[in-house]
Amino acid sequence: MIVVTGAAGFIGSCLVSKLNRLGITHIIVVDDFSNTEKEHNLVGKQYKKRIHRDQFIEWLKENGDTLESIYHIGARTDTTEFDASIFDELNLNYSKGIWKWATHYGIPLVYASSAATYGLGELGYKDDHDIVNDLKPLNPYGDSKNDFDKWVLRQHSHPPFWAGLKFFNVYGPNEYHKGRMASVIFHAFKQITHTGAMKLFRSHRDDYQDGKQKRDFIYVKDVLNICTFLMDDKPTSGLYNVGSGKARTFIDLTESTFEAMGRERDISFIDTPEDIRDKYQYFTEASINKLVSAGYKKGFHTLEQGVQDYVENYLMDHRYY
């Protein structure tokens, strides 16, 4: 059996769908299942059993010998939450428990880290293990992910294969429930639908024009291909960047959304909210050399291709993957 934690969430539910499309249905789905809106993400998915997040570690302790792999995608991902104790419980300590039993039973483990570990990118965006201790995340969420990466790299005992995935800006279907934390493409689609226009954050730095801030946007379908590649091929264990390797501007993204919707471009700018302004990333771009060297050959959707598929095949008719 295969475990997917965070299975009712954005990436987790898409991963369950991906596994189903590969003919895999012997899946244990783990989440808290309390958000009724997230329930739509699992409609039509095939799996064997649901286990509440709070019961999973104990279940894993008793049933680990029945598992062939674990995708630990579940996490508290709210970058605007500043209560570090919440992240210590749900991200750091919970992940340590999964690591412990995956190691005990010899279960391959792929887990979600985050590009939030890189902070403002002072040390670049290379997934080298030797910079992990020096990274300076911008919020407790990023701290919790980096703290677990640091803990993992100190361990002498580990699963037979493990990979920590540093997700960059992932977008795609099944994020309807995410609210403020949903992708910019999702918010652009909503704004354009309701107002015919899109407001982007103004630049508050002299070296960036308005809307020319750049992020590494990666379509969730590419993320799924990387997840299954790593688990199937099991290259060298370690941390892996999961991005497209190509930074694009928010104007590029917004224009692609207008194009996919068949609407005329109408973009204006508003001040970046003060509560996130000093922690706002103006540039992210994944170094994907390690992933490619590990044998990943499927490539990536361009931003235009990903936005078109997302808008036309999911957002327009509120469909799920």
N, C-alpha and C positions, 0 to 999 in steps of 0.2 A: 504494500500500500504506500501511497504518497501523501504526505501532509502538506497543506498550504495554509499558513496562518495569514490573518488579515484577509480571509477569503471572501468576505462580503464587501471589501473595500474596492478601490479603483484598480490598482495593479493586480491585487490578489484575485479578484473575480475574473479579470481578463486572463490571468494565468490558468485558472480552472477551465475556462472556455478553450484556451489553447491546448491544454492537455486533452480535453474531450475531443478536439479536432484531430488530435494525434491518435485517437482510439483508446485513450486512458480514462477509465471511469472509477478505478479503485482508489478514490481520493478521500482523505479525511479533511473536512473543512473546519477551520478554527477561527472564531471571531467572538465578539460579545453579543452580536445579533440583536442589540437593543434598539438600533436605529432602523425604524420601519422603512425609511426611504432606501436604505442600503439593501433591503430584502429584494428589491427589483433586480439588483445585480446578479442574483443567484437563480432567478427564474429560468427554467429550462436547462440548467446545468445538471450534469450527472455526477453524483458522488455517493459514497457509501455511508458516511456518518457525519453528523455535526457534533462538535465539542465546543462548549463555551470556553472562552479564553482562560477564565479563572480555574477551570478544571484540567486544562491541557497538560501542564507540567506533571501533575500526579498521574494522569492517564499515560503520558509518555514514559514515566518511570516504570509503570506496570506492563506496558504493551510495546515498548521500543523494539523488541525482537521481531515484530510483525512488519516493520517499516523498511522500505528500500531507499527512501530519500525524504528530506524535509526542505521545503521552500519557506523560509521564515520571512514573510513579507510584512506581517502585521507590525504596526508601531503607532505611537502617538506622533503625528506629523505637523501639529500646529506650530508654526514658527512665531506666532504672536503670543503664545503661552509662555510666561516667564516663571512659573512655579517649577523649579528644578526637581522637586521631590516627585512630581508626576512622571517626569521623564526617567528618573532613577528607577522607579518602580516598573513602568510599562516598557521602557526601551532597554535600559542597561541590565537590571537584575533579572528581568524576565528572559532576556536573550542569553544571559549566563546560564540560566537553568536549562534552556534548550540545548546550548552547547555541551553542557555537562552530560546530558543523557544521550545526545547524538554521539559523543565521544565514547561513552560507556558501551553503547550497542553497536558502534561502528557504522553509523548512518551518515552518508554524504549530506552536507548541509550547504545550501545557498541562502544567504541572508541579505536583507536590505540595509546597506549603509546609506550614505547620502553625500552629494556634492556640497551640502551645507557645512561639511567638515572643513572645507577649504577657506571659509571665511571670505575675506575680500581678495583672496588669491595672491597674498603677499609672497607665497612660496611657489606660485604657479598652480597648475591643475594636473600634475603628474601623479599617477597612482603608485608612487614609490613608497615602500614601507619605511624607509629611513627618514622621511619628513613627518610622519604621523605624529610623533611626540611634540613637534614644534608648530603644528597647525593651531590657528586661533579662530574657532567658529564664532559666529556673531550672536548666537542665542542658545538657550538651554537645549533646544532640540538638536542643533548641530553639535553641542557639547556631548550630549548623550550618545550620539552616533559615533563621535570620535573617541569617546571614553571606552565604548565597547570595542572598537577597532584596536585601540591601544592594549586593552585587556587581552584580546584574542592573540595579538602578536607576542605577548609575554607567556603564553601557555606552552608547556612542554608536551601536554597530551592534547590531542585534537582528533576530530573525525577523520576518516580515511581520505576524504576530499572535502575542502571547504572553500567558499568564495564569498567575499563581502562586496556587494555591488554598490558603487557610489553613483546613485541615480542623479542625473542632471535634471533639466526641466522637462519632465514627462507630461505629455498631453495625449488625449484620446478618449474613446468611449468609456462609459461607466463611472464618470466623475460628477454626475448630476447632483450627488449628495454633498459635495465638498464645500459648498458655500464660498467664503472668501479665499479658501485655499485651493480652489479649482484653478485650472490653467488659464493663462491670458487668452488663449483661443476661445475657451468656453465663455469667458466674460465678454470677449469681443462679439461673439455670435449673439449673446443675449442683448448687449447694448445696441448692436446694429439692427436686430429684429425689432426692438421696442422704439428706437429713436432715429434709425437711419444713419447714425453717426457713431464714432468711437473716440473716447477721450483717453489719451495716454499720459503717463507721468512726464512732466517737464524735467529736463535735466537741471540739476543743481551743481554741476561741475563745468568749468570752462572748457575742458578738453572733450566734452561730449555735446553734440547738438541734441535738441529735443527729439525724442523718439529714436535716437541713434544708439541708445544703450543696447548692448549685445548680450545675448544668452545662448547657451547651447540647448536648443529645443530638440527633443527626441520623441518620436512617435511611439506609443505604447506597444504597437505590434513589433517594432524592432527590439524593444526591451524584452518582450516575450521570447523572441528568437534567441537573444543572448542568454536568457535564463536557462532555456532548455539545452542550448549548445553546451554551456558550461557543465550542467549536470550530466549530460550524455557523454561528452568527450573527456571530462575530468582532466583538464590540463594541470599545470602547476597550481597548487592551492595559493590563495592570496587575495588581496584587494584588487578589484577591477573597476575602472571607470566605465560607466554606462551612459554614454552620450553619443552624439552624432560625430563629434570631432570638428564641427564647423559652427562657429558663432554666427548668429543672424540678428538683425536689428528688430526692435518692436514694430517699426514701420513696415519692414518686410512681412512680418507676421500678420499685421493688421490688413495690409493690402492683399495678402493671400486670402484672408478671410472674406473681405469684400468681394474678391474675384470668385471665390467658391460659391458665395451666396448670390452672385449675379447682381450685385448692388454697386452704385457709384461710390467712389472713394470720398469719405468725409471724415477727416481726422483733425482733432484739436487737442490741446494740452492743458493739464491741470497740475497744480503743485503736488509733489509726492507727499503723502501724509507724514506729519511730523513724527509720529510714533515709530515709523520705520525708516525715516530719511537717513539717519546716521549709520544704518545697517543695510543699506540698499546696495546690491551688487550691480555695478555698471558693466561688468564683463565676466563671462564664464565661457570656457571652452575646454572640453575634455581632451586630454591626451589619450588616444585609443591605441597607441602602439603595442601595449602589453596584450590587449584583447586580440588584435590582429595577429601578433606573433604567436598567440596561443592557438591560432588556427581558425578564427572566426572569419568567414568569407561571404556571408550573406549580404553585406552592405547595409545601406540605410535609405529610408525614404528621404527625399529632399523635403524642406519645409513646405514647399508648394504642394508636393504630392501628399504629404501627411495631412495637411490642412484640408485639401480637397476631399480626401477619403473620409476624414472625420466629419466634415460639414455635410457632405452629400449623402453619406451612407448611415450616419448616426444622428447628428444634431437636428437635421431638417425634420426628421420624423420621430425624434426622441427614442431612437432605437438603442439597444444594448448589444454589446459584443459577447 
